[in-house]
Amino acid sequence: MAKVLFTEGEQMKSLLQQELIAQDHIASGNLHDSFEVDFNIVGSSINLSVTNTAGYAIAVDEGVGAGTLVGITKLIAWVKDKQRRGKMLPFDNEIAITIAQRVQDSIKAGGTTSPRGFIGNAMETAEKIGMFERIAAATGLEVDAILGESEIDNTLTITATI
């Protein structure tokens, strides 16, 4: 059972990463690389969790509204990382700060939008490929909750209960 849960968790992680790529949400790669899989038994339930350690999955999934102030230090690091990975032409620190300030101003003025959430699409794909049925068959339990709402920014939880 543990092997099946770990395999399904890794597949869910892969679906989330594929959706990030398909929707062109890859900026620095931090979100893409920040998913961890774990499962535990809580009472009569088994929780399979795919945790996002970057901590901003919901902002990418839903977008952020105008008026949101993103820290300049994080944006400078993001700009430099994009440059390091060849996504921007070479520039000096002063230009990196200027680009980060422009991005910060743009987000504050207009927010960001997400045309469709990557989390929902990944969950829909998981259901279509039979992931939840396989979890139910492996555990002998009914899969009755798909998304851990209280921790949506950090953890997707697939719960199987009696």
C-alpha positions in Angstrom: 0.0 0.0 0.0 2.8 2.4 0.9 4.4 1.9 -2.6 1.1 2.6 -4.3 0.5 5.8 -2.3 4.1 7.0 -2.9 3.8 6.3 -6.7 0.5 8.1 -6.9 1.8 11.0 -4.9 4.8 11.3 -7.3 2.5 11.2 -10.3 0.4 14.0 -8.7 3.6 16.0 -8.2 4.5 15.4 -11.9 1.0 16.5 -13.0 1.3 19.7 -11.1 4.8 20.3 -12.6 3.5 19.6 -16.1 0.6 22.0 -15.7 3.1 24.7 -14.5 5.1 24.2 -17.7 2.0 23.9 -20.0 0.6 27.2 -18.6 3.9 28.9 -18.9 4.1 29.6 -15.1 7.8 28.8 -14.9 9.7 32.0 -13.8 12.6 30.8 -11.7 11.8 27.1 -11.4 11.4 27.4 -7.6 7.7 26.6 -7.5 8.2 23.7 -10.0 10.9 22.2 -7.9 9.3 22.7 -4.5 6.8 19.9 -4.4 7.3 17.1 -1.8 5.2 13.9 -1.4 4.3 12.4 2.0 1.5 10.3 3.4 0.3 9.5 6.9 -2.5 7.7 8.8 -4.8 9.9 10.8 -7.5 7.9 12.7 -9.4 5.9 10.0 -8.0 8.1 7.2 -5.0 8.0 5.0 -3.8 11.4 3.9 -1.6 11.6 0.8 0.0 15.1 0.7 1.8 17.0 -2.1 3.3 19.9 -0.3 4.5 23.1 -1.9 7.5 24.5 0.1 7.8 27.6 -2.1 4.7 28.9 -0.4 3.1 30.8 -3.3 1.3 28.1 -5.3 -2.1 29.8 -4.7 -0.8 33.1 -6.0 0.3 31.5 -9.2 -2.8 29.3 -9.4 -5.3 32.2 -8.9 -3.3 35.3 -9.7 -3.0 38.2 -7.3 -5.1 41.3 -7.1 -4.0 44.9 -7.8 -2.5 46.5 -4.7 -0.3 43.5 -3.9 3.2 44.5 -3.0 5.8 41.9 -3.8 9.1 42.4 -1.9 11.9 43.9 -4.1 14.5 41.5 -2.7 12.6 38.5 -4.0 12.0 40.2 -7.3 15.7 41.0 -7.7 16.6 37.4 -7.0 14.0 36.3 -9.5 15.4 38.6 -12.2 19.0 37.5 -11.5 17.9 33.8 -11.6 16.2 34.3 -15.0 19.3 35.9 -16.3 21.5 33.1 -14.9 19.3 30.6 -16.7 19.6 32.4 -20.0 16.0 33.7 -20.0 17.3 37.4 -20.1 20.2 39.0 -21.7 23.2 39.8 -19.4 23.0 43.0 -17.4 24.5 44.6 -14.3 23.0 44.9 -10.8 21.6 48.3 -11.4 19.6 47.1 -14.4 18.4 44.1 -12.4 17.1 46.4 -9.7 15.4 48.6 -12.3 13.7 45.6 -13.9 12.6 44.3 -10.5 11.1 47.7 -9.6 9.2 47.7 -12.9 7.8 44.3 -12.2 6.9 45.3 -8.6 5.1 48.4 -9.9 3.3 46.4 -12.5 2.0 43.9 -10.0 1.0 46.6 -7.6 -0.9 48.5 -10.3 -2.6 45.7 -12.1 -2.0 42.5 -10.2 -1.3 39.3 -12.0 -3.9 37.0 -13.6 -4.0 33.3 -14.2 -6.2 32.3 -17.1 -6.8 28.9 -15.5 -5.5 27.3 -12.4 -2.8 24.7 -12.7 -3.9 22.9 -9.5 -7.5 22.3 -10.8 -6.2 21.1 -14.1 -3.8 18.7 -12.5 -6.5 17.3 -10.2 -8.9 16.9 -13.2 -6.2 15.0 -15.1 -5.5 12.8 -12.0 -9.2 11.9 -11.9 -9.4 11.2 -15.6 -6.4 8.8 -15.5 -7.9 6.9 -12.6 -5.6 8.0 -9.8 -8.3 8.2 -7.2 -9.7 4.8 -8.1 -6.2 3.3 -7.8 -5.8 4.8 -4.4 -9.2 3.5 -3.3 -8.3 0.0 -4.6 -4.9 0.0 -2.9 -6.3 1.2 0.4 -9.7 -0.4 0.4 -11.0 3.1 1.4 -13.2 5.6 -0.3 -11.4 8.7 -1.6 -13.7 11.4 -0.3 -11.7 14.7 -0.2 -9.4 15.9 -2.9 -8.2 19.3 -1.9 -7.1 20.3 1.6 -8.7 23.8 1.6 -7.3 25.0 4.9 -3.7 24.6 3.6 -4.3 25.3 0.0 -1.2 27.5 -0.4 1.0 24.7 0.8 -0.6 21.3 0.6 -2.8 19.4 -1.7 -4.3 16.5 0.3 -6.0 13.5 -1.1 -7.8 11.8 1.7 -9.1 8.2 1.8 -11.5 7.3 4.6 -13.6 4.4 5.7 
